[in-house]
Amino acid sequence: MSTEELSKVERVLIEKFGRLDIENVEKAYEKFSTGHLEQFDRALTVEEFDDLMVLFSLTNDSETQAYYFRQEEKYLEFFRYLFKKNGHVSIYAYCPELASKRKAIFRFLKPRLNKQEWSLFKKVKNNLVPHNGIFEIKSFEHLEIFAKLSLRELHFSNFFFEESVLIGNYELSLPLYCFEESYIKECQSKANEVDLFIRTEKAEWAI
């Protein structure tokens, strides 16, 4: 894709969704049906969070890390659902940090990805040319590596689908913005199928 085409994509995304850093839209619930994709069906207390929340870390023991990867797979299954739902239309990942060619990014990520993931990440960096932080994604393989980077809190992306945006965020709590309430209800059903939840309480929409 040429720079001119990517510039057009950037304009289209902004016209459609308001801005690329959509998590900074004030009162987003006035324009979108909004919720959070999460592991739990309610907000946890501080004590529950300490006991139940498991995040990716190089310091996790093998059992803890294995548990994390089981949770990660649930989220990847939801990404797979959105990818299929999007049909043959390209998905766009907005990740200005990954657009950089700084070697420090490679040094940081290499120990945090397995051999296959690392190989795919290098392929993505070499083959997907970003413009102003926007990457065009046409395969689930490429979407998956961006998703893993977000879920592991390594590099967050905003994922633009045709009718929704899923935001990379901390603590496996991913904000979801949809144009139609019916769309988010479909997403809630799919999330439940993979043992996740989309909570839509207004009081908890702010990141």
N, C-alpha and C positions, 0 to 999 in steps of 0.2 A: 504494500500500500504506500502510495506517495505521500509526501509531506502535505501536499494540497488536499488529498483525500482525508488524511488524518485531521487536518484543520477543520474540514467540513464535519467530520464526526464529532469533534470537540464542540462545535457550534450546535449541532443537532442535540447532543446530550444536555448541554446547558439550557437550550430552549425547551427541551422536554422535561427535564428534572429540576431545573432552577440553578444548579451549580454542581461542580464535580465533587466538592467536599460537602456532600449533601447532609452529613451529620451535623453541620453547622447551621442548617436552615432553622430559623426560629418558628415555633409553633407549627412544626411539620405536620401535626395531626389535622391542621386546617386544609391541607392540600392532599395528604396521603392517608390511607389506612395503614397504621403503623403498629409494629409489635417487636418483640425480641425473641429470637430463636435461642432456646436454652435447654439445659439438662433437666431443670426442675420446674414444676408447675406453679411455684410460688417463690416469693423472695425469701432467701435464707437469713436466719439470724446470724450474728457474728460467730456464735459457737457452732452452728450447723455448717457454716461456710468452712471453718477451720477443720471440721471433721469430715466433710463430704466432698469438697471441691478438690479435684486433682488436675493439675495443669502440667504441661510439658516442661521438663527441666532435665538438663544433663546430670543433675545430682540425684535424680530419682533412682531408687533401687529398681531391680529388674521387674519385680511384681507390680510396683507402682506405675512404672513406665508402661508395662503391658496393659494395665487398667486404662491408662490415658489413651493408648492407641485404640482400644475398644470403643471409647467414647468418641474419639476422632473419626472413626469409621462411620458412626451414625451421622455425623455432620457431613461427611463426604457423600453419603447416600442422599442426603437432602440436596447437596449441590448437584448431584447427578440428576435428581428429579427436576431441578430448575433448568439444567442444561437441556434435558429432553423436552421440557415444556416450551423452551425457547425456539424449538424447531431448528431450521437451517440458518437462522439469523445469528450473526456474530454477537459475541458477548464482549464487553469491554471492562478491563480491570484498570482502575485508576490507582497507580502506586508510584508517586514521584520518586520515592527513595530507591526503588529498583531500577529506575531509568538511569541512575548514575552508573558510570563505568569505574567507580572507585574500587580498587583491589580489596579494600577493607571489607566490602560487602561479601566477597568470596571467602575471605579468611574467617569472617563471622559465621557464615552459613555452613561451610563444609562439615564441621563436626556435629552439626545439628540435623543433618540429612543423611539417610543411608546411601549406599553406593548407587542404587538405582535412582533415587530422588536427586542426588547430586548430579548425576549424568543428565537427567532431564532438565534440571535447573540450568545447567550450562548450555544445553541445546536451546532452551527458551531465551536465554540472554543473548545468544548468538544469532537467533533466527527471527525473534520478534522485535521489530524496531519501534520503540515508543515515540510518541510525540507529546510533549508537555505532560509526561507521566502516564499516558494512556496506552495500554496494550490491547491489540485486537486478538481475541481468542476464538478459534474455530474448532478446537478439539477438546474433549473432556480431559485428556491427558494433560494438556496445558492448563486448563482450569484447575485441575486437581493440585498441581504444584503451587499455584497462587493461593489456593484455599488452605493448604497445609501451612504455608508461611504465615497466613493470618491466624489460623487456629492455634499455632504454636507461639504466637505473639512475637514472631521474628520480623516480619514486615507486613503491615496491614494494607489491604486493598479494599476499594469500593467496587463492587461487582454490579455492573449495569446490564440488566436483562431487558427484554422488550417492555415488560409491564411492571418491573420491580427493580429495586436496588437492595443488595445485601451488603452490610457494612462489616468489615473486619474490626474486631473489638476485643477488649480484654476479657478474661475469665470465661471464655466460651459463651459469651452473651452477645449475639450478633443482631443489631437492629435491622429490621426489614421494613422497607417502604414500598407500598403498592398503590396503584391508582384506584383500584376497585376493591370494595370490601369483600366481594365474592372471591376475588383472587386470594386474599389473605386467608379466607376460610378454607379454600382448597389447600393452601400451604399448611394450615393448622392440621388438617386431616393427614397429610403426608408426614408431617413432623411426628404426629402421634404414632404412625405406623412404624417409624424407626426409633421409637422410644425417646423422642424429644418433644418439646413443647414450644408453642409460640404464644407468649403472654402479651395481651393487648391493653392492659390497664393503663389509662392515660397518665396516672401519677408516676408510672415507672418508665415512661417512654424516653425521658431525657437520659442521655448517656452520662 
